[in-house]
Amino acid sequence: LMTALHPPTHAVRDEETGVLRQSETKTPGSLGKDPVDCAPCEAPDGHPLLADLPRFHVRGPAEKLFEEAY
């Protein structure tokens, strides 16, 4: 959804031909083309980011976002 609303690249018009082409620079404020690591509280159980936790550690409210589906 984020890349659909704010794509990482933008079109620029070529000065010589007048044709639109993809810009070499990323759009300011976009996430870019490379994936971004999630915050530890947003990582699902088993994510490599949580590899330092003990094997059977149960994360509490201070360590995990508890979301409700509406």
Secondary structure, DSSP 4 states (H G I P E B T S, - for coil): -HHHHS-S--EEE-TTT--EEE-SSPPTTS--SS--PPPTTTPPTT-GGGTTS-TT----TTTS------
